[in-house]
Amino acid sequence: MSDGMFAVTNPRSPSDTQYSACNITHRRNSTVLNPRSYVNSQLWTQAPILIGTTKFDPLPDVRNIMVTGGAGFIACWFVRHLTLTYPDDYNVVSFDKLDYCATLNNTRVLDDCPNFTFEHGDITSPMDVKKCLRKHNIDTIFHFAAQSHVDLSFGNSYQFTNTNVYGTHVLLERARAHGVSRFIHISTDEVYGDVPMDADDLSETSLLAPTNPYSASKAAAEMMVNAYRKSFKLPVITVRSNNVYGPHQFPEKIIPKFILLLQRRSKLVVHGDGTPTRRYLYAGDIVDALDTIFHKGVIGQIYNIASKDEISNIDLCHQLLEIFGLPHSTPEELSLWVRHTEDRPFNDHRYATDGTKLAALGWYPKTTFEDGLRVTVEWYRRFGEVWWGDIGRILTSFPVVAGNEIWTKEEHEALPSDGELGPEENRTMWTKKALNNLQASGGTV
Ligand SMILES: NC(=O)c1ccc[n+]([C@@H]2O[C@H](COP(=O)([O-])OP(=O)(O)OC[C@H]3O[C@@H](n4cnc5c(N)ncnc54)[C@H](O)[C@@H]3O)[C@@H](O)[C@H]2O)c1
């Protein structure tokens, strides 16, 4: 384990290794995931407690921190880090709607910590947000909550606009009305769009040119964040991170999905020719970056969180096959484990951001991709099959998700379509929901 991967030993480790069946509801041909179902405590207590490595002098004007999306992947790492690294300095409130990709297993280790609270709430509800801000006297917001899976955004893009744009707007407006000393907004390198192979890495002042509904919604959210900075002097910092991987990531994303497929001895399904690359950061490293920006960053600034580990999807397959000890050096061997399928409607070939500005604050990634991948494979081998419940349908090629219900593409296509809404009706519903929220909040969203 490199110094970038800090695991606190869980004091409650029993010897029994039994796996439990999670609460899974099957209806029609689908799976409904229950983010509240805990894995068998005998297994859970063996899970390493994964946090970052940094610790700074606490900020005197910060006491109560709200972290949106705290039961999801990156935010759960950050919530564990803040709660356990600053037990006497910061109270941490994880605010999450518990969407299909969330699980309370991610923060269960904190349940007995006096400086940790979980609040079930939706960022698109001004009332939920207002209640949380007041109840906990919040002075700082870290905003992670989002619809985060690009593939789903091609089929369900309204949900992405609703959560990522409208939800961010609600949070900003509520933060303004309540008054906070810091609002840290988590964005992505995808807002810059595709970067050609021979182009320079992009700095924070580069133009935003998103190309898919997910990245467009994140860029739109950034516009709103910037507007609140300008119009209302809201003390915001925006961060744009490369792809993040590591334990606790929901297995819809490429690395955990491929690990679990190989674990099941199933073929890896690669979109298109597999040549698009991504730069990857280990989760412990982004936690350190966020901790650094929180304690040393300048209000009003934007920071790229950048890695140099650029890997193509097909190279990722090779690396994982190597770890699993599966022969892959000839085309025949590779074809036993890798199948190419239709590509996304549009797939950015690569993203490339420059991290000089953050490096000046003293941060650098400590975990090599090789080490991070090894630790990640190990974690998914032990916990991946049970951490979220029945993830079988998520591991299929183009699963469809609505709320917490998941279908395979084929099952969803076979569903009767009479319940479907046309775009016009869908728009009306969305407006009605926004109006209901407005009324619930006393007219001042
Ligand atoms: N994963 C990456 O590689 C990556 C890279 C760069 C930036 N980001 C950004 O980081 C953030 C976190 O990404 P992640 O991959 O950890 O996400 P995730 O999908 O694992 O978690 C998202 C969390 O947000 C919650 N959520 C969704 N809608 C909500 C709502 N309306 N109200 C309250 N909670 C809600 C979900 O329940 C879930 O717990 C996102 O903003 C994403 O755009 C992610």
The ligand as an SDF file (V2000), in Angstrom:
LIG
                    3D

 44 48  0  0  0  0  0  0  0  0999 V2000
  -16.8210    9.9970  -10.3930 N   0  0  0  0  0  0  0  0  0  0  0  0
  -16.0150   10.7490  -11.1260 C   0  0  0  0  0  0  0  0  0  0  0  0
  -15.1240   10.2380  -11.8050 O   0  0  0  0  0  0  0  0  0  0  0  0
  -16.1420   12.2590  -11.1070 C   0  0  0  0  0  0  0  0  0  0  0  0
  -15.1660   13.0280  -11.7390 C   0  0  0  0  0  0  0  0  0  0  0  0
  -15.2730   14.4240  -11.7010 C   0  0  0  0  0  0  0  0  0  0  0  0
  -16.3290   15.0120  -11.0370 C   0  0  0  0  0  0  0  0  0  0  0  0
  -17.2830   14.2340  -10.4520 N   0  0  0  0  0  0  0  0  0  0  0  0
  -18.3840   14.9100   -9.7520 C   0  0  0  0  0  0  0  0  0  0  0  0
  -18.2780   14.5630   -8.3860 O   0  0  0  0  0  0  0  0  0  0  0  0
  -19.5770   14.4780   -7.7970 C   0  0  0  0  0  0  0  0  0  0  0  0
  -19.7550   13.1270   -7.1570 C   0  0  0  0  0  0  0  0  0  0  0  0
  -19.6020   12.1240   -8.1570 O   0  0  0  0  0  0  0  0  0  0  0  0
  -19.7110   10.5640   -7.7720 P   0  0  0  0  0  0  0  0  0  0  0  0
  -19.1650    9.7960   -8.9140 O   0  0  0  0  0  0  0  0  0  0  0  0
  -19.1600   10.3580   -6.4340 O   0  0  0  0  0  0  0  0  0  0  0  0
  -21.2840   10.4180   -7.7520 O   0  0  0  0  0  0  0  0  0  0  0  0
  -22.2450    9.2410   -7.3010 P   0  0  0  0  0  0  0  0  0  0  0  0
  -23.1650    9.0300   -8.4440 O   0  0  0  0  0  0  0  0  0  0  0  0
  -21.4860    8.0730   -6.7520 O   0  0  0  0  0  0  0  0  0  0  0  0
  -23.0280    9.8920   -6.0810 O   0  0  0  0  0  0  0  0  0  0  0  0
  -23.9630   10.9030   -6.2320 C   0  0  0  0  0  0  0  0  0  0  0  0
  -24.7060   11.0350   -4.9160 C   0  0  0  0  0  0  0  0  0  0  0  0
  -25.6210   12.1270   -5.0290 O   0  0  0  0  0  0  0  0  0  0  0  0
  -26.8550   11.7330   -4.4780 C   0  0  0  0  0  0  0  0  0  0  0  0
  -27.9230   12.4950   -5.1050 N   0  0  0  0  0  0  0  0  0  0  0  0
  -28.3280   12.4300   -6.3970 C   0  0  0  0  0  0  0  0  0  0  0  0
  -29.3530   13.2740   -6.5960 N   0  0  0  0  0  0  0  0  0  0  0  0
  -29.5850   13.9000   -5.4080 C   0  0  0  0  0  0  0  0  0  0  0  0
  -30.5030   14.8930   -4.9830 C   0  0  0  0  0  0  0  0  0  0  0  0
  -31.4240   15.3870   -5.8200 N   0  0  0  0  0  0  0  0  0  0  0  0
  -30.4570   15.3090   -3.6970 N   0  0  0  0  0  0  0  0  0  0  0  0
  -29.5310   14.7960   -2.8220 C   0  0  0  0  0  0  0  0  0  0  0  0
  -28.6520   13.8470   -3.1840 N   0  0  0  0  0  0  0  0  0  0  0  0
  -28.6760   13.4040   -4.4560 C   0  0  0  0  0  0  0  0  0  0  0  0
  -26.9550   10.2400   -4.7730 C   0  0  0  0  0  0  0  0  0  0  0  0
  -27.8910    9.5940   -3.9160 O   0  0  0  0  0  0  0  0  0  0  0  0
  -25.5270    9.7970   -4.5560 C   0  0  0  0  0  0  0  0  0  0  0  0
  -25.2990    9.4500   -3.2170 O   0  0  0  0  0  0  0  0  0  0  0  0
  -20.5580   14.7660   -8.9130 C   0  0  0  0  0  0  0  0  0  0  0  0
  -20.9340   16.1170   -8.8460 O   0  0  0  0  0  0  0  0  0  0  0  0
  -19.7690   14.5010  -10.1790 C   0  0  0  0  0  0  0  0  0  0  0  0
  -20.2400   15.2830  -11.2640 O   0  0  0  0  0  0  0  0  0  0  0  0
  -17.2140   12.8700  -10.4670 C   0  0  0  0  0  0  0  0  0  0  0  0
  1  2  1  0
  2  3  2  0
  2  4  1  0
  4  5  1  0
  4 44  2  0
  5  6  2  0
  6  7  1  0
  7  8  2  0
  8  9  1  0
  8 44  1  0
  9 10  1  0
  9 42  1  0
 10 11  1  0
 11 12  1  0
 11 40  1  0
 12 13  1  0
 13 14  1  0
 14 15  2  0
 14 16  1  0
 14 17  1  0
 17 18  1  0
 18 19  2  0
 18 20  1  0
 18 21  1  0
 21 22  1  0
 22 23  1  0
 23 24  1  0
 23 38  1  0
 24 25  1  0
 25 26  1  0
 25 36  1  0
 26 27  1  0
 26 35  1  0
 27 28  2  0
 28 29  1  0
 29 30  1  0
 29 35  2  0
 30 31  1  0
 30 32  2  0
 32 33  1  0
 33 34  2  0
 34 35  1  0
 36 37  1  0
 36 38  1  0
 38 39  1  0
 40 41  1  0
 40 42  1  0
 42 43  1  0
M  CHG  2   8   1  16  -1
M  END
$$$$
